[in-house]
Amino acid sequence: MPKANKSDNCVVDIDTPRISQDTFFFIPELLHLLAGYLTQSDLKAAVLVSRAWNTIWVPYLYEKLFFREYQQTRSYPSMHSYGHHVKSLELISIEWDNLAFLINFTTSLHSLFLCSTKLSTFQLQELGEIAPQLRVLHTILGQRSPNPLECQMTPVSAFKHLEDFYWSALTDVRIDDILFVLKSCSHLQSLALAINSLVEELDEAKVEEIDGIKNSSLTVDVAPELVKVDDDGWASTSLRVLSWGNVMLGPRQSCLDDSKQPHPCIRRLFQHTPNLRKVKISDENNIGAQNWNCMFGNQASIQEIELALRVSVTEGGSRVGDSGLLNAVSKACSNLKKFTAKRMSPTTDEAFAEMMRVNHGLQKVNVKYTEFGDLALHQLAHLPPTLTSAGTSHSLVELDVEECLQITSRSAIEILENCLLLRNLNLLGTKAGTIELFKGCKPWPCAKVLEMLRIDIQPLDYQRWRRSAGSRQADMPPLKPYAPEDQGLIRERLCLFTSLLDLELKGEAMTYEILEDFSFALNLRKVILCIPFKALYYRMKQKKRIMAQERGMTLLLNWIVRGRVSYVSSRPVSIISAIVSRDTFVFHSRARHRP
């Protein structure tokens, strides 16, 4: 018969058959699920319970290990007994002898992460002989060698099961070395490069220097002969994800006309990777317009692009804007699902708009700190509907346009009215939070499903004001809060978002009165309110902080509340950050970054 449990006020059926401990531990799916919730401390305690538990939990305790500056001592004798359980190994600042010592005990290892490690070409080749079963290899080399032959990438071709490869080396890397790895590792799905320069051939002076060492009587480790890959001997690779960080293109050698032809390294790499699903390009580069067109020219399969670029000087001496990249994406990548571009400059709203126009299935758009504006947002809001799991509707689910200063309430209204599936919306740092956004009678269909909303409540004539040298707080424009009836309109619209989990409200016109009751969103878990005030004197700071704390506790009963005073756009603000508290859960309040 059912029995009431006093601790949680729920009804438990005591007649329901229970799973015994032995049965539970012999169900691998349940065991793996439970292990995912256990910390290293939990596992250390579990193995001490009994011999049976020791047998069950030891494989999970040693599944992932991390060592910094490991040495061959008796400090880790358990590695000798339990090394065969290790599947993932992360090592920082380790010498080769100690690395080889560890690898010899980890016969089941499939993931190896090396950071700040010194590896020569021959040591990398030996690693391939010791652990040929590796599926994941991430290497961040700890040396900056003037001689690129000291650590070549080519021995990685011995890992025939490799699926994920990350290579970071502050040296020149030949395109033939990369192609040799791609051709040899037929299971490779993900490749990430963070190198100094991608070249066709190494500097002749450096090669001659190595040849001199070969012909001398000295006994030294010398790199193997440089490989050459025939482009006609193979078609394409299994590569699906390509990450390109801080990669500069070296001087052209086989192509003298740099005004009309792409760089040979770009042409050769991308002609063998026609099935990419995701491309991530970050940091500094010197890629010109012709190279962008070559990179994306035959990449109709790409569904995700992440850009965070710092444009450098091209070979011709002129500065290339990021619009060239956007134009290349618009021409070729018409099947994007996720697009991320952060701090891209210079570019144009028109270039973003064209890219939005040709991609009808965009689901996630993150364009923080860019020139993305009303034109592009209007185009995104009016894309033709696509077939989704919920039927035929606009596909956009996440939109983050933080600090896109050209966005106004006009285009934000179109997003709220047309995007029925929108879950996350970040409008902070834009001009889209004026009273114009909240007026009108048209419904916002996404209000019933939106889970995260971040927005600035701004006055109609809002203009960003930055405090300059010599300016005083008295020079700041006065605060212009809305009249009570306008605040009522804003409150009425905000209360329609009944599915909210996360809410953040800021802005020059934000007041405590705009939203005094949060009961409209039953599942709300996190709230941040930033209320500006006129001036901040040192003796008032503590008083304002206490007032924010008390006001937050009044607005959000039974929540964990933190009040403080800070600056937003040089304006002093009272900040209330709160997370929900429940009797059966414990939430730890964490300090947020400054807005």
N, C-alpha and C positions, 0 to 999 in steps of 0.2 A: 504494500500500500504506500501511497505518497507520504513523505515526511517533510515538514518544514525545517529549513536550515536557518537558525537565528542570526548567524553572522552575515548572510547576504540576502535574507528575506526571499529566497527562491525555494521552489519545491523540488525535492530530489526523490526519484522513484527508487526505493531500496530493493525492489524486486528485479530491477534491470540487471542482466548478467554482466559481470565485470571481467576484464581481461587480467589474467594473472601476470605477475612480474616476469616470469620465464617466457610466457607467450609474447609479451610486449617486446622483450629484448631480442626475440627471434624474428621480428618483423623489421627488415632493414629500413623501409620507408619511414616508419615511426621513430626508429632510433636516430636516423639522420636528421629528422625534423627536430627532435629534442636536443640533439647535439648543437644545432644552430643557435640555440638560446643560452648555451652554457659558456661562461668565460673560462679563461685559463685557470683562474683560481678555483672555479667550480669543479673543473676536471681534475685538478690536483687533489681536491678533497674527495672526489668520487672514487679515485683509484685506491684510496686508503680504506674504504669501507669494508671490502672483503676481497678474497681472491677472485670470485666470480666477477665482481664489479671491476676489478683491476684488469681482467682479460677483456671486458667489454669496452672500457673507456680509454685504455692506454693508446689504441690506434688513433683516437681523436685528439688526445693530449699531444702526441708527437706528429700529427698530420701537417701542421704548419709551424716552422721554427724560424726564429730571428736571432742572428748573432752579430755583434759589433766587435771588430778587431779580434776575432776568434784566434786562439793559438792552440797548438797540440799539447794539452795538459790533461791531468786527471780531473779537471774541473767539471767535465761533462762525460763521466764514464757511462751514463745511461745511453749515450749515442751508440756505443758498441753493441748494446743489447736490443735497442729499439729503433735503430736507424732504418730498418726495412719498412717501418710505418710512415716515414717522412715522405710526403708527397710534394710539399712546397718549402723552399729554403730561400730566405732573404739574408744577404750578407753585406755588411758595410765595412769598407777599409780592411780588406783581408788580403794577405799575401798568398801567392800561388801555392806554395807547399801546404799551407793550412787548408786552402780550398780543396786541393786534391785529396787531402786526408779525410775531409768531411764527405766528399762525394763518394769515396770508396765504401762508406757505410750506408749510403742511401740508395739502395738498389731499386727502389720503387719511385724514385724522384721523377716528377714530370714538369715541375715549374722551378726555375732558378732565377733569382733577382740579384744582380751584382751592382753595387753602388760604390763609387770611388775606389775602383779596383784596377790594379795594374795588370794588364794581360798582353802578352806578346802573341804574334801570329802562331808560333809553335805551341804555346800554352793553350791557345784556343783550339788548335788542332788536337792536342792531347785530351782536352775536355770532351771533344766529340767522340774520342775513342773510349773514354771512361763512362760517359752518360749519353749514348746515342739515342736513348728513348725519350729525351726531353721534348715536350710539346710547347712549353713557354720559356723563352729566354729573353730577359731584359738586362742589358749591360750599359752602365754609365762608366766609361773609362776614366780613371783618376789621373791620367798623365796627359800633358799636352806635348806631343813629340813633334819636333821639326821634320822627322823622317816618317812619312805615312806608311812605309813598308814594314815598320816595326810591329804594327798591329793591323793586319788586313782583315776584311770581313769574309773572305772566301772560305775559310775552314768551317763556317757555319753551315755550308752545304752538306756537311756530314750528318746533320740532324734531319733524317728523312721523315720524321714524324712531326716536325716543327709546325705549329699552327699560329703562334703569336711571337713576333720578333721585334724587339726595340733595341736600337743601336744609337748611342750617343758618344761621339768622339770628336774632339777638337783638332781635327786634321783634315786633309784632303782625302776624298773617297772617289774612286773611279766608278763610272757608271757601269762598266763591265763587271765589277765586283758585285754590285747590286743585282744585275741581271743574272749573274751566275747563281746567286742564292735563290732568286725567284724561280729559275729554271730547274734547279736541283731539288728544292723543297716543294714537292707537288701538293702538300696539304696546307701550305701557308695561307692563312686567312687574313692576318693583320700584320702590317709592316709600319713601324714608326721610325723616322729618321730625324736625328738632331745632330747635325754635323757642321763643320766649319765651311766646307766648300765641296760642291759636286763638280767633278772635272771629267774630261774625256781621257786625258792621260796625265800622269804625274810629271812634275817639273823635271826637265831633262837633267839639270844639275844634280838633283837628289838621286835620280836613278844611276847616273854615272858614279856618284859617291858610293852607292851600294855595290856597283860592279867592281869598284876598286877594292872594297872589302873582300869580295868573293875571290879576287885574284891574289890577295895577300896571303901571307903564311899564318895569319892569326886564326885561331879556332873560335868562331862566334856563331850564334844562331842567325841565320840569314833567311829572309822571307823566300817562299817558293816563287817560281816564275809567275809573272803577271798573266792572268787569264785573258782570253779573247772570246767573246760570245758572238756567234753568227746569228744575226737577226732573222735570217731566212730559215733557220733550222728548227724553229719552234713557233707556235702560234700565240698562245696566251697562258696566263697563270690562273690559279684559283683565288687570287687576292681579292678580298672584298672591302678591306678597310686600309686606307693609306693616310698616315699622319706625317706632316712635314713641318718641322720646327726649326726656325733660324737657319735655314739652308740657303746658302748663296751659290749662284752659278758661276763657275770658273770661266776663264777666257775661252772663246771659241777657237777650235783648231781645224776642224774639218769643214766649217762653214764660215766663209768670209763675209757674206752679206748679212749683217745683223739687223737690217731694217725691214726685211720682208720674210725671212725664214725664222722659225722657232729655234731655240737653242738645241743642239743635237742631243744633249742629255735628256731634255724634256721630251723630245720626239721619240727617242728610243725607249724611255721608261714607260710612257703612256700608250705606246702602240702595243705593248704586251700586257696591259691591264685594262681590258675593255669591259670588265664585269664588276667594277667597283660599286659598292653600295654607300660607302661613307668616305668623305674626304675632309681632313682637318688640316688647315694651314695656319700657322701662328708665327709670331715674332718677326724679325727683320728678314727682308728678302729683296732681290733685285730682278724680279720677274716682270718682263714687259708684256705689252698687249698681245703680241703674236704668241708668246708662250702660254698665256691664259687660254687663248683660243685652241691651242694644241692640246692642252691638258684636258679640256672639257669637250673637245670636238666630237669624240666618239663615246661619250659617257652618259648615254641616255638612261642607263640603269641606276645612276646615283639617286639615292633617296634622302641623304643627309649630308649637309655641308656646314662646317664650323670654321669661321674666319676670325682671327685676331691678329691683324697685320700691322707692321711698321714698315712703311715703304722706304727703300733705300734708293741710291742713285743708280740708274741703269748704265749699261755699257756705253751708250751714246752720250752720257753726261746729263741727260734730262730726267726730271722727276716724273714718275708715272703714277697717276691717280688710281684709286681702287675701283673706279667706275669701269675700267677695262675688264676687271675680273667679273663684275656684276653683269656686264654686257655679254661676256663669254658664257656665263651660267644661263642667262636668259635665252641664248641661242640654242643651247644643247641640252640643258637639264630641265626637262618639262615634267618630270615625275617626282619632284622633291616632296618629302613629307615633313622634314625638319630643317629649318634654316636658322643658323646662329651667326651673328656678326657683331663683334664688340669693338668699340673704339676705332672704327674704320674711318680714316680721313686722309685725303680729301675724296669725297664722292658727292652724289647728287640725289635729291628726292626722286627725280625723274628716272634715274637708273634703277633705284629700288622699285619704283612703280612698274617698270617694264618687267622686272623679274617676278613681281607678284602677279602680273597679268597672265603670264604663260604657265604658271604653276597652279593648277586648279585643285590639287589635292593637299595643299599645305595644312598640316595639323599643328605644328609648333613653330612659332616665330619669336626669336629673341634678338633684338637689334639695339641693345643698350648703347648709349653715347655715340650715336651715329646721326647722319643727316636724314634719316628716315622721317618723313613728314606726312602732312595731310593727304598729299597726292597718292603716296604709296599706301597709306592706310585706307583711303577711299577705294583703291583698286582691290585691296585685300578683302574688304567688306563686301564687295560686289562680285566676287568670283562665282562662276556657275556652281550650283549645288552638285554634290557627288553622292554616290551610293555608299552609305555607312551601315553599321549594325543596327542603327536606330531608324533606318530608312533613308530617303533622299533628303539631304540637308547640307548646309555649309560645314566643311570638315574641320575648321579651326577649333583647337582645344586649348592651346596655351598661347598667350600673347604678352610679351615683355618689351615695352618701349620706354623704359626708364631713361630719363635725361635726354629724350629726343625733343628738343625745344621747339620744333616746327609743328608739333601735333597740338590741335585745339579740340574744343568740345564738339565741333562740327563733325569731324571724322570719327571721334570716339562714339558719338551717338549711333552712327551707321554700324559700327562693330556690335554694340549692345543690342541693336534691333535685328541684325541679320544672322548673327552667329549663335545658333541654338545650342550647340554642344560645348560652348566655352566654359572651361573649368578654372583656369588661372588667368588673372588680368592684373598687370602692373602698369599703372599710369603715372607713377611718381616722377617728378621733375619735368612734367609736361605742362601745357596750358589747357588741359582737358578737364579740369575740375571746377570750372566756373558754374554759376547758377544756370547757364544755358544748357548744360548737360542734363540737369535734373528737371527742367521744364518740359512741357509737351505731354500729350496724352497717349502716344504710341507705347505699347507694352515692350518690355525687355524680356524676351523668351528665355534668355540664358540665366535670368535671376533665380530660377528654380534649381539650377544645377551648379552655379558658380561656387567654387570652394575656397578660392583665394582672391582677395581684392586688396590692392594697394593704390591709394589715390591721394592727391593733394586737393584740398578745398581752397580754391583761389578766388580773389576778387575779379570782377569783369575786366578791369584795366591792368591786370597783373603784368608786371615786367620784372624779369630777374634783376636783382640788385646785389652787386658784389662789393664788399667793403674794400676800398683801396687805401693806399698809404696816405696818411694825413687826414683821412675822413674820420668823423666821430659818430658815435651812436645817435647823436641828435640829428645827423644828416640822413638817417634812414627814413624811407617813406613811411608815413603813418599806417597803422593797421586799419583795415576796412572790413570789419565783420558784417555779415549780411543782416538785414532786418529780420525780426522774428518770423514773419510770414514766409520769407525765403528760406530760412533755416528749417521751417516746417516742411517745405517742399523737398529739401535735401534729405531730411530725416525720413519722409514718406517713401522716397525712392530707395534709400539704403535698407529700409526694413523689408523690402521685397526679396532681398538676398537671404532666403531662409535656409540654404544649404551651406552657408559659410563655415569653414573650419579655421581660417586665418584672415584677420582684418587689420589693416594698417591705414590710419588716417593722419594726414599732415596738412600743411598749407597755411598761407597768410591769413585766410579767412576761417580757419578752423577754430571752433570754440567748444567748451564743455557741453553747451546746450544743444548742439547739433545731434548728438546721440547720447541719451541718458539712460536708455534701457536696451540691454542686449539679449533679451529673452526671445526676440524674433528668430534667432538662429540657435536652435536647440543643440546643435552639434559643435558650436564654436569652441575652439580650444586655445586660441592665441589672439591677443589684442594688443596693438601698439597705438597710442594716441600721443600726438605732438602738438601742444597748445602754445602758440607764440604769445609773448607779452612785450610791453613797450620798452623797458630798459632793464638792465641787470647790473646792480652794484654788488660789490663783493660781500657786503654785510647782509644782502638780501638773498644770496644764493642758498644758504642753508634753510632759510625760511620758505623759499619757493620749493625746495626739494621736499620738505615736510608736508607742504600743502598739496603737492602732486601725489605724494604717497597716500595721504588721507582721502583726497578726492577719488583716487583710484580704488581704494578699499570700499568707498561708498558706492561707486558705480558698479563694481564687480565683486559682489558678496561671495565669500567662500572661494575666491581665486587667490593664487599666489601673485602678489602685486609688488612691483618695484618702481619707485619714483625717483627721478633725478632731473638735473638741469643741464642743458647743453646748448649748442648753437646749430641752427640749420640755415644755410645761406646767410651767415653773419647775423641772423636774428636769434635772440635768446628764446628758448622754448622750454616748457615743462614737459617731460617725457614720462608717460605711464606705460610700462610694459607689464603684461599680465598673462599668465597661463592658467588654465582651468585646474582645479583641484577636486579630486573625488576621494571619498573615504577609503576606497579599496585600492587606490593608486598613490604613488609618491612621485611627484614631478620635481626636478631640480631646476631652479631658476638660473639661467645663464645670462651673463652680461651681453647685451647686443652691441654690435659695432655702431659707431657714430653714424647717423644718417647722412 
